[in-house]
Amino acid sequence: MGFRKYGPLVLHLALTAVVATVCLRVLNGRTFNVNSRRPQYVEADGSISQSSSYVLLQSDITTIVSLAASLTRVACGWWSGDQIWRSILVVMDRGGISIKGLSQAISNLPPTRCHFGQKRDMIIIWITIVASLAIDYFSAALTGSIVWEPAVTFTPGRVPLTGIARGVSEADVSGYFNYKSNRDLVVQVGSASAIVAWGTHESDNRTEPSTVFRRVIKGAQKLSINSALNITMPYFTIDAFEWVVDPDQALTDKQLPLFHDDSEFSPYFADIGTGGLLPDSQWGPPFAKRLGDPEIISETRLFAIRVEKFNANVSSCPQNYTIDPGFQVNLHEYRFQGYYTHCFAIAKMTYRAGAITCQSRNCRLISSTIVEAQPPFSLVGDPLTSMALALSALLSTHFSFSNYAVPSNYGTRRDLAIEVTSRAYQAAWTALSDVLMSESDDTAVEIALPTLRAKVTYWRVDLWVMLHATVLVCGFLFISVQSRCAHRWVKDLAIAILLLGTEAVRPYFSDSQCVVSDQRQLRVDIRDKGKNLLKLLEA
């Protein structure tokens, strides 16, 4: 008897707890496949491989959650389905119910107060009907609790990516300085890589310098987007930036000729050049036969940017010039008598330059050839650091020829200066690696597989649990009320209903205000060792 009373409720409670726990603790945050439980993918050399493990599909999880919600509803219906008749028997035992009220109750229509012998019995019927009807709509709260977000999982590639160039100490670079064609090739490759890296994938940051580090890898076209590579990347970051109010006091005598120098490495070889990091005496890298040791350069250097160009009629550059909102500076002037006047703003830029090594999948493909590094970074020295810095000003001028690599979303000249310098350094470092370095490495690849991540909405699961808990509380309360009745718990309701007798008819309740077409009421007479027999008593 105890199991018949409490077993279905306990099962309902257990299922509710298990399903909610699985959703919140197991499914939440996990990824599942989209189209195939064991997907195929393309290796670095173009060959096809298949994942070594099986993973459920997103549709499988949706089906399982829906099935779990349905099973919980079935468990609820196992004990709540008989509650209407059980509540009717309780009401019959306590005070009676009219024929009209009985008809409404078994039709899941809440009877009005006038159909009950004792008015408080109406509450039992009402609660039972509402609970029985509501369980059919609980599942929507659970199945709608999972939001699917795009994600990736990684599987180790069986084929390494080859031909990753890197700077090597003591590498012979004399050919770069001895042959202009080599120098031109570095500039061309650097400009092209910048267009690929920045012209097609603008930074997501719309107001500040992006501090994003990218490198073009020529052999990665066959790999899927978001695949992770263990490679070396260029690194350039600004620690401080300050406009110089009086530039003529900050510039040295050896730096003054740099503003009208039109030599090969000068950013002002073309009229559209804006500027860059000022060297101590001359533009471009100093002659060297071999690369030096790996180095991290951390220093403060003056930065020049051309802000105005006037024809010969202008006598001098404006002073107290608003270079950025809230910043007024004097401008350094270079005037070519009879032709033009150029005006330059000067800033102090504190920076660190070197390289970073990828780890923990923080260097990923954002397109078929572009690798982007994501924090955390591990800054290391690199033999190409000083040469890349020396070429950055020249590369920034070449950016202006096409404007594809020049940031279009900068808010201030400070942001423009920082972003262009960072991009120019990265482009120069990449070009020097690809053109000058004869040594290359192979790198392991982790192939990215597109998946969906389950994000569970907690309040929806809580609502589903609360609804089932409310019905369970109603069930336990009903058992408590029924235990106070004269008749015992009915094992088989179908047989019990057939045993109800209909031997007499009596008028409707004396205090009833209902208009009853069939003026009969039903009561329970307890006899024969607790059997429930329905008797229509004469008035």
C-alpha atoms as one frame of an Amber mdcrd trajectory, in Angstrom:
protein
   0.000   0.000   0.000   2.856   2.397   0.784   4.354   1.991  -2.689   0.981
   2.573  -4.372   0.594   5.785  -2.419   4.104   7.214  -2.541   5.978   5.248
  -5.230   4.737   7.245  -8.256   5.378  10.538  -6.458   8.890   9.482  -5.464
   9.621   8.400  -9.049   8.304  11.734 -10.324  10.489  13.591  -7.820  13.572
  11.545  -8.753  13.097  12.083 -12.495  12.645  15.818 -12.007  15.851  16.059
  -9.982  17.872  13.900 -12.405  16.726  15.738 -15.540  17.393  19.167 -14.015
  20.846  18.080 -12.803  21.807  16.687 -16.209  20.745  19.901 -17.951  22.563
  22.208 -15.547  25.670  20.150 -14.764  26.226  17.912 -17.787  24.832  19.646
 -20.874  25.570  23.252 -19.974  28.771  24.435 -21.683  29.408  21.230 -23.638
  29.813  21.124 -27.393  28.046  18.813 -29.815  28.468  18.138 -33.518  26.281
  19.701 -36.166  25.954  17.315 -39.109  27.922  14.155 -38.351  28.657  12.235
 -35.168  32.100  11.421 -36.586  32.931  14.289 -38.957  35.527  14.378 -41.714
  38.075  17.190 -42.099  40.819  18.345 -44.466  44.473  17.976 -43.465  47.176
  20.569 -44.186  48.173  18.729 -47.391  44.582  18.475 -48.641  43.987  14.842
 -47.693  40.762  13.787 -45.953  40.729  12.369 -42.435  37.967  11.395 -40.043
  37.566  12.170 -36.382  38.651   9.346 -34.097  35.716   9.679 -31.689  31.951
   9.939 -31.883  30.102  12.934 -30.471  26.345  13.361 -30.237  24.610  15.788
 -32.561  22.808  18.898 -31.437  19.587  17.308 -32.701  20.295  14.252 -30.515
  20.481  16.437 -27.419  17.284  18.244 -28.341  15.545  14.890 -28.775  16.907
  13.527 -25.491  15.827  16.612 -23.547  12.359  16.482 -25.093  12.112  12.766
 -24.288  13.258  13.385 -20.700  10.638  16.093 -20.292   7.991  13.735 -21.696
   9.036  10.885 -19.377   8.829  13.223 -16.404   5.378  14.278 -17.531   4.367
  10.596 -17.852   5.661   9.937 -14.341   3.608  12.873 -13.143   0.555  11.629
 -14.989   0.971   8.143 -13.506  -0.164   9.363 -10.121  -2.022  12.565 -11.016
  -4.269  10.951 -13.635  -6.377   9.246 -10.927  -6.462  12.279  -8.692  -9.709
  13.648 -10.115 -11.660  10.531  -9.113  -9.809  10.256  -5.820 -10.667  13.861
  -5.009 -14.304  13.183  -5.942 -14.376  10.245  -3.532 -12.887  12.433  -0.816
 -15.514  15.117  -1.429 -18.271  12.480  -1.376 -16.956  11.223   1.943 -16.694
  14.677   3.486 -19.857  16.450   2.368 -21.136  15.409  -1.036 -21.172  16.737
  -4.562 -24.050  17.221  -6.965 -24.509  15.353 -10.242 -23.803  18.554 -12.108
 -20.641  19.143 -10.090 -19.510  15.563 -10.676 -20.024  15.962 -14.413 -17.986
  19.133 -14.447 -15.195  17.621 -12.355 -14.667  14.534 -14.512 -14.717  16.834
 -17.572 -11.844  18.851 -16.046 -14.117  21.864 -15.548 -13.869  23.411 -12.055
 -17.371  23.190 -10.456 -18.894  26.205  -8.762 -19.334  26.385  -4.999 -23.038
  25.548  -4.993 -22.375  21.955  -6.105 -20.647  20.955  -2.850 -22.090  19.915
   0.475 -19.146  21.583   2.212 -17.838  24.651   0.464 -14.211  24.062   1.433
 -14.298  20.804  -0.527 -14.316  22.883  -3.690 -10.660  23.758  -3.077  -9.661
  20.087  -3.359 -11.335  19.720  -6.754  -9.992  23.000  -8.056  -6.368  22.300
  -7.075  -6.540  18.770  -8.491  -7.955  19.915 -11.836  -5.479  22.768 -12.248
  -2.538  20.510 -11.379  -3.707  17.761 -13.748  -4.168  20.139 -16.665  -0.980
  22.150 -16.119   1.450  19.228 -16.408   0.839  18.981 -20.160   2.507  22.380
 -20.677   5.568  22.080 -18.450   7.826  20.546 -21.124   8.092  23.776 -23.128
   9.961  25.442 -20.262  12.655  22.734 -20.342  13.066  22.231 -24.096  13.326
  25.991 -24.590  15.998  26.355 -21.922  18.933  25.398 -24.193  20.421  28.111
 -26.404  22.885  26.896 -29.050  25.999  28.979 -29.705  28.576  28.468 -32.479
  31.772  26.854 -31.166  34.697  24.709 -32.273  36.416  21.608 -31.013  39.931
  20.571 -31.940  41.349  17.334 -33.224  45.094  16.776 -33.777  46.027  16.890
 -37.440  47.895  13.888 -38.777  49.872  15.955 -41.306  52.093  18.855 -40.087
  52.138  22.241 -41.786  55.503  22.757 -43.492  57.503  25.759 -44.652  57.028
  28.097 -41.667  59.895  30.606 -42.006  61.613  32.044 -38.928  64.517  34.294
 -38.088  67.768  32.516 -37.237  70.746  34.073 -35.488  73.826  34.458 -37.695
  71.752  33.999 -40.854  73.370  35.642 -43.895  71.423  38.804 -44.851  74.125
  40.512 -46.919  72.114  39.878 -50.075  69.374  42.141 -48.744  71.742  45.109
 -48.473  73.744  44.351 -51.614  70.849  43.972 -54.067  68.086  46.518 -54.420
  65.798  43.915 -55.945  65.847  42.029 -52.636  65.033  45.203 -50.723  62.176
  45.977 -53.078  60.870  42.429 -52.744  60.721  42.737 -48.958  58.684  45.939
 -49.255  56.365  44.393 -51.832  55.796  41.234 -49.781  55.269  43.310 -46.638
  52.717  45.554 -48.338  50.899  42.573 -49.826  50.803  40.679 -46.529  49.442
  43.775 -44.763  46.670  44.082 -47.336  45.784  40.419 -46.834  45.998  40.597
 -43.039  44.263  43.926 -42.458  42.491  44.887 -45.667  40.096  41.928 -45.616
  39.738  41.515 -41.834  39.458  44.824 -40.054  39.951  44.839 -36.306  36.833
  44.294 -34.212  37.854  47.189 -31.963  36.196  50.337 -33.309  37.499  53.084
 -31.007  40.977  52.188 -29.724  44.147  50.640 -31.192  43.412  46.976 -31.637
  46.641  45.434 -30.252  45.960  42.473 -32.547  48.860  40.463 -33.944  48.582
  38.730 -37.298  50.754  36.830 -39.722  50.077  35.599 -43.242  50.895  31.888
 -43.679  51.011  30.890 -47.340  50.614  27.143 -46.856  47.506  27.146 -44.663
  44.859  27.540 -47.372  43.461  24.032 -46.956  42.977  24.215 -43.181  39.615
  25.061 -41.671  38.978  28.413 -40.023  39.882  28.536 -36.295  42.495  25.782
 -36.628  45.352  26.303 -34.152  49.021  26.526 -35.176  52.147  26.503 -33.015
  54.178  29.214 -34.753  56.091  32.416 -33.977  54.272  35.726 -34.438  55.466
  39.370 -34.545  54.733  41.421 -31.431  54.584  45.202 -30.983  52.787  46.956
 -28.156  52.667  50.525 -26.854  53.270  51.159 -23.159  53.012  54.967 -23.286
  52.213  57.661 -25.838  52.557  61.398 -25.248  52.369  64.331 -27.657  55.360
  66.690 -27.476  54.213  70.277 -26.965  57.408  71.890 -28.327  58.958  69.513
 -30.894  61.892  71.789 -31.761  63.194  71.315 -28.231  62.969  67.511 -28.465
  64.516  66.928 -31.904  68.277  66.509 -32.241  70.412  68.078 -34.954  70.869
  64.681 -36.621  67.110  64.127 -36.763  66.189  67.433 -38.410  67.322  66.347
 -41.925  65.083  63.277 -41.695  61.989  65.371 -42.491  63.158  66.196 -46.015
  65.107  63.014 -46.692  63.823  61.242 -49.806  66.240  58.313 -49.740  65.221
  54.690 -50.306  64.153  53.901 -46.738  62.575  57.272 -45.927  58.785  57.390
 -45.456  58.912  60.762 -47.253  60.219  59.391 -50.552  56.642  59.941 -51.735
  54.457  62.949 -51.087  51.794  60.840 -49.335  54.123  59.596 -46.600  52.954
  60.399 -43.082  55.884  59.342 -40.886  56.935  56.802 -38.302  59.444  56.110
 -35.545  62.342  58.548 -35.913  65.804  56.923 -36.033  68.796  58.574 -34.420
  70.430  59.612 -37.680  69.198  57.837 -40.835  66.192  55.920 -42.087  66.320
  52.164 -42.569  68.278  49.301 -41.019  72.075  49.642 -40.738  74.173  47.421
 -42.976  74.880  43.967 -41.562  76.164  40.732 -43.049  74.441  38.482 -40.548
  71.540  38.625 -38.157  72.308  39.234 -34.515  71.069  37.393 -31.471  67.349
  37.275 -30.613  66.332  40.502 -28.886  63.386  42.221 -27.270  63.544  45.969
 -27.833  61.963  48.071 -25.095  62.594  51.796 -25.502  61.154  55.294 -25.845
  61.553  56.946 -29.229  60.195  60.024 -30.971  57.433  59.488 -33.485  56.720
  61.925 -36.329  53.455  62.308 -38.188  52.769  64.799 -40.989  49.467  66.540
 -40.252  49.372  69.445 -42.730  50.694  70.263 -46.204  50.516  73.819 -47.572
  51.540  75.433 -50.814  54.332  77.982 -51.072  52.096  80.931 -50.122  51.865
  79.811 -46.470  54.645  81.379 -44.464  54.612  79.051 -41.435  52.761  76.182
 -39.746  50.011  76.985 -37.221  50.971  76.821 -33.564  48.818  75.687 -30.609
  47.482  73.146 -33.058  44.737  70.795 -31.780  46.280  67.464 -32.654  43.654
  65.475 -30.731  40.654  66.526 -28.639  42.080  68.217 -25.533  45.703  68.288
 -26.803  47.315  71.381 -28.333  50.884  71.278 -29.618  53.289  73.305 -31.697
  54.176  71.835 -35.074  57.614  71.254 -36.505  57.936  72.941 -39.881  59.843
  72.092 -42.990  59.501  74.602 -45.813  60.839  74.059 -49.293  61.140  77.662
 -50.407  58.860  78.438 -53.303  57.206  75.009 -53.395  55.518  73.771 -50.195
  55.407  73.769 -46.408  55.018  70.554 -44.400  53.925  70.504 -40.747  54.778
  67.647 -38.376  53.527  66.680 -34.925  55.961  64.855 -32.655  55.157  62.324
 -29.930  57.090  60.223 -27.442  56.279  56.554 -27.939  57.304  53.904 -25.396
  57.002  50.436 -26.841  58.132  46.819 -26.721  58.897  44.841 -29.858  59.857
  41.240 -30.433  57.942  38.043 -31.116  55.512  35.750 -29.350  55.301  31.988
 -29.309  51.897  30.405 -29.640  50.670  28.116 -26.900  47.375  26.683 -25.657
  45.695  27.210 -29.025  46.023  30.998 -28.863  47.130  31.376 -32.509  44.286
  30.544 -34.856  43.393  30.939 -38.494  40.822  33.691 -38.980  40.813  33.157
 -42.753  42.451  30.745 -45.164  45.887  32.402 -44.781  45.730  34.743 -41.751
  46.813  33.620 -38.292  45.814  35.829 -35.360  47.314  35.596 -31.876  45.023
  35.823 -28.864  46.029  36.376 -25.205  47.837  35.207 -23.210  51.110  36.111
 -24.890  54.627  34.917 -24.163  57.036  37.624 -25.392  60.373  36.329 -26.683
  63.357  37.825 -28.441  63.769  37.519 -32.201  66.714  38.183 -34.561  64.492
  40.201 -36.943  63.211  42.693 -34.357  65.550  45.621 -35.090  65.333  45.269
 -38.895  61.525  45.150 -38.783  61.398  48.284 -36.615  63.736  50.114 -39.004
  61.498  49.248 -41.980  58.178  50.076 -40.302  58.151  53.764 -41.332  58.753
  52.874 -44.999  56.015  50.215 -44.914  53.514  52.699 -43.474  54.011  54.918
 -46.539  53.401  51.973 -48.863  50.183  51.288 -46.935  48.954  54.704 -48.083
  49.269  53.788 -51.753  46.252  51.489 -51.537  44.788  52.458 -48.118  43.668
  48.843 -47.600  45.973  48.309 -44.621  45.435  51.774 -43.106  42.877  51.642
 -40.268  39.654  53.311 -41.294  38.036  53.392 -37.877  40.572  55.298 -35.793
  39.173  57.964 -33.482  42.249  60.147 -32.920  45.657  60.691 -34.477  47.119
  58.939 -31.444  45.137  55.818 -32.329  46.171  56.108 -35.975  49.861  56.429
 -35.095  49.815  53.421 -32.772  47.840  51.182 -35.106  49.791  51.993 -38.274
  53.137  51.488 -36.501  52.021  48.134 -35.094  50.750  46.918 -38.458  53.863
  48.142 -40.275  56.161  46.324 -37.842  54.184  43.095 -38.194  54.189  43.359
 -42.003  57.939  44.059 -42.098  58.691  41.152 -39.742  56.578  38.770 -41.844
  58.193  39.901 -45.108  61.729  39.587 -43.742  60.931  36.066 -42.523  59.466
  34.941 -45.837  62.034  36.573 -48.152  65.360  36.389 -46.315  65.136  33.247
 -44.215  66.107  30.007 -45.921  65.353  27.848 -42.878  61.814  26.783 -42.099
  60.012  24.663 -39.550  57.193  22.166 -39.549  54.440  22.754 -37.042  51.716
  20.615 -35.563  48.167  21.581 -36.431  44.999  21.224 -34.427  42.094  21.095
 -36.853  39.020  23.087 -35.845  35.711  21.274 -36.233  32.534  23.395 -36.199
  30.236  22.500 -33.317  27.445  23.997 -31.244  27.782  24.757 -27.537  24.785
  24.243 -25.264  24.104  27.232 -23.045  21.376  26.430 -20.540  19.103  29.237
 -19.367  18.996  28.607 -15.639  15.735  30.381 -14.901  13.853  28.229 -17.420
  15.094  25.017 -15.802  14.271  26.466 -12.389  10.764  27.269 -13.626  10.315
  23.710 -14.913  11.489  22.277 -11.584   9.260  24.660  -9.641   6.186  23.684
 -11.657   6.779  19.974 -11.106   7.582  20.607  -7.443   4.285  22.454  -7.055
   2.354  19.501  -8.482   4.284  17.132  -6.220   3.431  19.233  -3.175  -0.224
  19.096  -4.203   0.044  15.310  -4.471   1.517  14.909  -0.999  -1.043  17.320
   0.455  -3.860  15.339  -1.150  -2.565  12.117   0.408  -2.486  13.917   3.749
  -6.101  15.066   3.333  -7.246  11.647   2.135  -5.641   9.939   5.132  -8.128
  11.778   7.348 -11.143  10.353   5.498 -13.174   7.380   6.765 -12.475   5.124
   3.765  -9.111   3.602   3.020  -6.886   4.181  -0.012  -8.550   2.754  -3.116
  -6.223   0.425  -5.028  -8.235   0.057  -8.229 -10.320   3.092  -9.103 -11.965
   1.464 -12.131 -13.447  -1.306  -9.947 -14.271   1.128  -7.140 -16.359   3.274
  -9.463 -18.370   0.223 -10.558 -19.108  -0.623  -6.908 -20.766   2.732  -6.260
 -24.479   2.211  -5.630 -27.304   4.425  -6.924 -30.323   3.420  -4.852 -32.171
   6.616  -4.113 -32.579  10.236  -5.044 -32.668  13.281  -2.784 -33.230  16.985
  -3.584 -30.405  19.406  -4.178 -28.608  20.873  -1.214 -30.873  23.013   0.929
 -28.468  25.972   0.910 -27.629  25.688  -2.800 -28.158  28.705  -5.049 -27.587
  26.711  -8.263 -30.295  25.986 -10.777 -29.889  22.230 -11.199 -31.823  20.432
 -13.925 -31.027  16.998 -12.433 -31.713  17.631  -8.750 -29.704  14.813  -7.268
 -26.698  14.668  -5.039 -24.166  11.922  -4.476 -22.851  10.787  -1.093 -20.622
   7.975   0.088 -21.863   5.441   2.593 -19.030   3.517   4.264 -19.879  -0.153
   4.876 -18.660  -3.679   4.170 -15.194  -3.332   5.722 -14.378  -0.013   4.214
 -15.632  -0.550   0.669 -16.768   2.678  -0.969 -20.469   2.374  -1.892 -22.308
   5.331  -3.349 -25.841   5.660  -1.972 -28.534   8.079  -3.083 -30.422   8.777
   0.123 -34.063   9.886   0.165 -34.808  13.235   1.691
